[in-house]
Amino acid sequence: MTVALINRLPTEILSHIFQSCQYRGWGDLAVLILFPISRVCRLWREVIQGCPALWSDIYVRASSRRAEAQAAYQLERAGSTLLSIGIQFYWRDEYKWTEEEVAAADARPLQLADALRDTMPRWQSFRMEFSQPHDIQSFLDNCVGYTPNLSDISIGAHNDSGLPTLFIPFLRPESGPPVVASFVNVFPVFSSLGANVTELNFRVEYHLEQPLTVDFIDVLSSCPNLALCHLQVRTGLAMSDMSASSVVSLPRLANLTVIGFRDPEHLLGALRADALRRLYFHAPHYSPALRSVLQRIFRACPLLTAVGIAGSVRVVDEPSIPGPLTSEWTSSPSVTYFCLEFMDPVAHPFLRQLSLPQAQVLEIRNTICDVAYTLMSSSIHLASVSLSNLFGAPPQHMHILALPNLLSIKFEGRLDLLRCISAPNLSELSLSLHNPASSSHPTLMRGFIERSHPPLRILHLNDKQFADEDIIWCLQRLPLIEELGVAYTPMSDVTLRALEAPPLSQQGTDADVLLPRLRLANFTETCTTAEGFATLAASRNTVTWKHHPRKATGSAPAIANQ
């Protein structure tokens, strides 16, 4: 009798297949998926029941009357494998409880702790969700023990009445894997496990009245070996001031993100992280105190290479451009990536005195024009510049910035600063402007090309000011272009005809064809016609042509020679 192929598979292969089936669910749902699979045949049931890895992810809902039985069932089949423990402490609002049911529910944290305590040495992951702080603290207080294999802990609270502080009693010997810790709406305080926490993710999702500084200091102090820290709160959450002695030393912290605090200078000012490499913070309000803190960070962190600063979405057009308040500049010689967005005008004096001599990538959005110019002028090593939605008048006495390493320029919103850039090695230029009030964009682009003679490979134009004559003028001077994109311009079939290849009988050298190296061209929402596009595509079948006509025509995009 022929044996079905599935029954000839080794049990190890079947086990891997069944494990992949678990990905359809999570927690107790993943376990429930195993039961109908195990009923297919005796072989499958034996494989599933005999594979400890299939039962090692233990997730129980404390509201279930069978929570302890489920945990015991899985623990028995998990054998001696490492465990992932997950518990959901929700029940009080699910339906109307009797007094006996409430009493049983109140006792369940202790019962679950009793069921799981002896397995703590095998925990590799622990996650918990709760609504009543005393439930989870009761569980934790009865799970004091060593967790030498724990590498991931995640606890989240769904209670907007405040932020509870939880003591995490898990113990750790000197050795053991690093721990990634994530907390939502709860302050953790660690015991010896804190020394192994190398990554901390903390988030507050609710609006709170009370300031939060001291609690954060306690959290960070209990994790002295942090390498990555991400702190995010609802925008505008306040922090209280601290005494001068409130200092937290994090000598291994390399990556820090602080988002949403109304006054982050209190927290940032308390940190000492000389090994910091990446810093990103969002401050809805900017103050002189924050400027002093940033100056200290830039000067005291010699390894700092990437900085992102975001501020208020308020855009204030300054009528004049005042000079620096003092002659003292803040230089950060190690920063190679700098991103700036939506800065409060109070920050402009600091930014006008910031020097980034080794910057290679500069991204500036929704910021005043002269700040962008100052930052660009501080580094001749720039390789990529992206300027978006600048406002305010450009500096009155701009000199030409020679940027020999600049390979990519992307402008969006306005083009004023293009007049001050010389980039003889530029390979990518993208202009997406959409500013009908300005008529100087074609002139500025022509001036830049004449000044730099860049060996462009990629050109994208997206502006109503670029007509056929402007586009053709550029293409005639940029013979190395391999990718061309033109969108939302009055470009017509005149440009398409200029790009056509002459008949075979008239073809000579590459010089006879405009853009002889072109590989890809995309025309979107222009004034070109389907007939003109078809003629162009037929004349140059080595190019991938894409044509997205104006929506008013109701035509579908045409793609040729793909």
N, C-alpha and C positions, 0 to 999 in steps of 0.2 A: 504494500500500500504506500502511495506517495505521501510524504510528510510535507505539510505546508512550509513554505520558505520561512515564514515568521517564526515557526516552531524550531527551525534549525539554527536560529541565531544564538550565539553564546549569551549566557545570562548577563555578562558585563555590558553587552550592546543593548540588551533589553532594558537594563537599569538606566542607561544613559537616555534611551528613548522615553522612558517613563519620567525621568527627571525633566526632560524638555517639555513634557505635557504639563508639568506643574507651573510653567511660566504663564499659562493661561489664567492663573489665579494667584492670589497673594494671601499669606497667612493661613487662616483656617480654611479658606476657599481652596487653596492649593492642595491641602490634605483631603478635602472632600472630593476633589477630582480623582484621587487615587481609588476610592471605593468602587465606583462603577467600572473602572478599568480592571480592578482585581476580580470582578465577577465574570469576565470574558471566558476564562478557562482556568484550570487548576495550575498550569505552568505559570501564567501571569500572576496569579494570586501568590504563589510561592515566591516568585521573584520579588514582588512588591513587599510582601511581609518580611522577606529576608534581606532587604536592602536598607541598612540603617540610614544612609544618606537621605532617603526619601522622607524620613520621619524626623529629621534633625531640626527642621524649621518649625518651632512650636509657637503658635500664635493663638491666644485664647481671649475670648470676651468674658470679662468678669461678670457680666449680667447673666451669662448662661449658667443654669443650674448644673450643667455637666462640665464646667470649666476644669475642675480638678481631675475628673475622670478622663477628660480628653488629654490633659497634660500627662497623666500617668500612662495612658495608652501609648502616646507617642514616645515617652521616655523609655518605656519597655522595649520598643522596636528600634529606637535609635542606638541602642547598645552603648558603646564607649566613644561614639563620634562627637566632634565638636558641635555645639548647639547654637542656634539663633533663637533667642527668646523675645516674644512680643506679647504685650498684655494691653488690652483696652478696658479702662475703668470707666465705662459709661453704663448707667442703668437708671438713675433716679428720675429722669424725665421721660422714660420710654413708655410707661403706662402706670396706672394706679396700683400701688403696692399695698399689700396687707402688712400689718405689724410684724407678722412672722417672716414675711419675705424681706422686709427691710432689715430685720435682725440677721437673717441669713446672708444678705448682701453685705452688711457691715462686717461680718466675720470672714468674708471671702478673701480679702487681702492677706490675712494671716494664714488662711488655709493654703492659698497659692504659694505663699512664702515657704510654708512647711514642705510643700510638694517639690519646690524647685531649689531650695537652699543647698542640698547636698550635691547638686549638679553644677554649682557655680564655678568650680575649676575648669569645666568644659565649655563655659560660655565664650563664644567668640563675637556675638552680637547681642545687644540688649536694646529694645525699643519699647516705649510705653506712651500711651495717651490717656489723659484723665481730665475730669472736670472738677473733682473735689480734692483739694491738696492733701487733706488728712488721709484720704484713701491710699494715695501713692506713698506718702511718708510712712504710713503704717507698714506697708509692704517692704519698703526699703530698710526700715529700722529692724526688720526681722530677716533681712538678707545680708547680714554682715559676714563677710568672708573673702577669701582670696579669689581673684579672677585673673589668673596668670595668662590666659589666652584671649582676653577681651580686647578687641581692636575697634569696636564701633558701638557707641552709645547714643541714643536719640530719645529725647523726652519732650513731649509737647502738651501744653495745657490749653483747654478750651473753656476759659473762665475769664470774662472781662471785668471782674470786680477788683482786680489787682494782680500783681506779679508775685506769686509765692516764692519763697526761698527754700530750696530742697537740699538737704545734706545727702551726698552720695557716699554711702559707707563702703563701697567696694574697695578691697585692699589689693595691693600689688607688690610683689617682691621687687627687688631692684631690677631684675631682668624682665623681659616680656615685650610683646609687639607695641609699637606706638598706637595711640588711641585717637580716633576721630570722634569728637563730641559735638552733638547738635541739640540745641534747646530752643523751644518756641514758647514765649510767654511764661518763662520760669527762670529764676536765677539758681544756678547750681553752685554748690560749695563742695569741693572734693576733699577726700581724705588722701591717703597715699597714692591713689590712682591719678590724682592731678599731675603728678610729676611725669606721667607717661602720656598726657594729653599733648599732642603736637599740632592738632588742628581743632579750632573751636569756631563753631557757627552759632550765632545767637541772633534771634529775631523777636521783635515785639510787634504784634499785629493790632494792638488796641491803643486808643487815645487814653493817656494817663495824666493825672493832675500832678502827682508828686515827682520831684526830680530824682535822678537815678544814679548819681555819681558813685556814692559809697558802695552800692551793690556791685557795680562794675569793677571797682577796685578789688573787692573781695574775690570776685570770680577770676580776674586775671592773676591775682596774687597766688591763687591756689593752682595755677598752671604755669610754673616758671620756665618750662621748656617749650613753650608755644613756638611753632614755626609759621603757622598760618592762622590768622584771626579775622573773622568776618562778623561785624556788628551792624545790625540794621534795625531801625525803629520806625514807627510811623512819623512822617515828616513833622518836625516842630516839637518833638518831645524834649523837654528841658532837662538840664543837668545842673545840679547844685555845685557851688564853688567848693574848693577843697583847701585844706591847709597846705602850707609849703612843704610839709613833711610827707604828704601823700604822694609817694613816688613808687612806681612799679617797674622793676627791672626785668626785661625780657630779652636776654642777650642773644637768643636764637631766633627771634621773630624776624622773618624775612618778607612776609606778605601781610599787609594790613589794609582792611576795608572798613570804613566808618561811614554809614549812610543815615541821614535823616535827623540827626541831633541838631537842635536849634543853636546850641552853643558848644560845639565839639572841642573848643580849646581847653575846657576843663579836663576832659579825658586825655586828649593828645598831649596836653602839657604835663600830665603825670607819668607818661610812658617814657622809658629810656630803652630804646631799641636801636643800638648802634649798628646792628647787622641788617637793618631793614634794606630790602631790595626793591619792593613794589609797594606803592602807597596809592590808595584811591579813597577819596572822601567826598561826600556831598553835604554841603552846609547851606540850608535855606537862608541863613542870615550870616553876614560876615562882619567881624568886629576887629578893631585894632589889636585886641588881645590875641585873636587867631593869627593875625599877621606875624606877631612876635613868635608864636609857637611854630609857625611854618618856617620862619627864618632859622630857628634853632634846629628843626628837623633837617632842612636842606644842608646846613653847615655841619651837623653832628653825625650824619649818616654817609660815610664815604662810599658805601656799596650801593646806594640808591640809584637804580637804573631806569625805573618806570614810574611815572607819576600821573595820576588823573585827578583833576579837581573840577567839581561841578558845584554850581551855586543856584541862586534864585532864578526863576524864569522871568523875573522882571527885567525889561529892556529899557534902559534910560539913555537917551541920546544926549550926551554931554555937549553943551554949546561951545566949550573951549577945551583945549588939551593942556592941562597944567603940567609943569615939569615935575621931576622927582622932589619929594619933600626934603630929602637929605642927599648927600653925595655918596652914601654908603650903599653898595650893591650887594645883593645876595647871589652868590654863584654856587651852582651845583655841578661840578665838573664830571660827575659820573653818570648823570641822567642822559639816557639815549632815546627814551620815549616820553613824550609829554602831551597830555590831552587836557584841554581847557574848555569849559562849557558853562554858559549862563552865569557869568560872574557878577556879583553885586558891585555897583560902582565903588563902594568902600574898599574893595580889593584892588582897584586899578593902580593906586600908588605903589603897592607891593609888586604887582606884576610888571610895572614899568621899570622896576629896579631889579628884576630877576634876570640872571644870565645863565644860559645853558650851553656852554661852549662845546660840548660833545654830543648835543642832540642830533639824532638821525631821523626821527619821525616826529612830526609836529601836527597835531590835530586841534583846530580851534574852531569852536562853534558858538554863535550867539554872544559874541564878545566885541568890545570896542576895537575899532580898526587900528589905532596906534599901538595898542597892546600887542596885537598880532605882529605888527611891523617890528616892534622891539624884540620880541622873542625870536623872530626869524633872523634878525640882524646879529644875534648873539652867537650864532654857530655857522661856520662855513662847511660843516660836515653833514648838513641836512641831505637826506636821501629821498624823503617823502614829505610833502606838505599838503594838508587838506584844510581849506578855509571855507566856512559855511556861515552864511547869514551874519556877516560883520555889519556893524553899525557905527555911526559917528564919522566925523571927518577924518581923512587920512592925514598923517603928519605933513606939515607945510614944506619941510625941507628934506624930503626923502632922497637918499642917494641910492645908486644902483647897488644891489647886493649881488656880488659874484658868488654863485653857489655851484662849484664845479662837480660836486657829488650828487646833485639833485637829479633823481631819475623819474619822479612822479609828482605832478601837480594836479590837485582837484579843487576847483572853485565852485561854490554854489551861492547864489544870491547877489553878489556884486564882484567887480573885477578890478577895483582901484589899485590893489597892491601888485597886480601883474606888471604895472609900469615900472616897478622898482626891482624886478628880478631878472637876472641873467643866468641862464641854465644851459650851458653849451652841450651838456651830455644828457639832456632830458629825453626819456623814451616814452612817457605817457603823459598826455594832457587831456583833462576832462573839464569842460566848462558847462555848467548847468545853472543858468542864471535866472530866467523868468522875471525880468525886471523891465516892463514896458516903458518905465519912466526914463530909462537911460538909453541913449543912442550912441554911446562911445565904445561899446564893447567890441565891435569889429575893429575900430582903430587901435584899441589897446592890444588886441590879439595880434594884429599886423605888426605893431611896434615890437612886441615881444619876440615874434618870429624873426624879424629883421635884425634884432639886437643879439639874439642867442644862436640863430641858425641850428636849432636842435635836431638831432637825429631821431625824430619821433618814430616809434613803432605803432603806438596806439593813440588815436584821436577821437574824442567824443564831444560833440557840439549839441547843446540843448538850449536854444535861446531864439526868441522871435526876431532878434536883430540881425541874425546871420542870413544874408540873402545869397543868391547864386554867385554873384561876383566875389563876395568875401570868401565863400567856401572854395571856389575854384582857385582864387589867389593863393590860399593856404596850401591846397593840395599840390599846386605846381611847385611849391618850394619845399615840400616834404616827401621826397620820392621813396623813403624807406618805410612808409606806413604799411603795416600788415593788417591792422584792424581799424575799421572806420565805423563810427556810429553818429548818425545825424537824426535829431528828433525835435519835433515841435518848432520847426523853422519854416520860412517861406520858400525853401529850396524847391525847385521845379525840375522838369525834364531837361532843362539846360545843363544842369550838373550831371545828370545821368548820361547825356550825350557826350559830355566831356570825358566821362569815364569809359566810354565804349572803346573797344579795340577796333582798329581799322580792318578792312577786309584782308584776307590772307595775301592777296596779290599786292597789297600796299604796305604790308608789315615789313619792318626792317629790324631795328634793335629795340631793346626795352624802352629806350627813350621815346619811341613812338607812342607808348601807352602811358596814360596818367596812372600813377601808383602801380608800377609793374610788380611789386612784391605783395600786393594785396591778397589776403587769404579769406577775410570775413568782412562783410559790410552789412549794416543793419540800418534801414531807413524807417522811422516811425513818425506818424502824424505829420508828414510833409505835404507839399503841394504836387508831388509827383503822381504820375498816372500808372495804371497797371500796364498799359501798352508800352510806355517808356521803360518800365522796369523789366518787362519781358524781353525787349530788344537788347537791353544792357546785359541781362543774364545770358542770353544766347550768344553774345559776342565774346564773353569771357567765362568759359565753362570750368575754369580751375578755381574760381572764387565761389564761396558760399554766400549767396545773396539772400537777405531777408527783408521783406517789404511788409510793413504794417500800415495800410492806408488810413486816412482819416476816418473816424467812426461814422461820420455822416454818410459815407458811401455804403455802409452796411456790408462791406466786403471782408472776407476772411483773410488773415495774413497769408502772404505768398512767400514760399521758400524755394529757392532754386539751387541746384547743384550741391545738395548736401551729400 
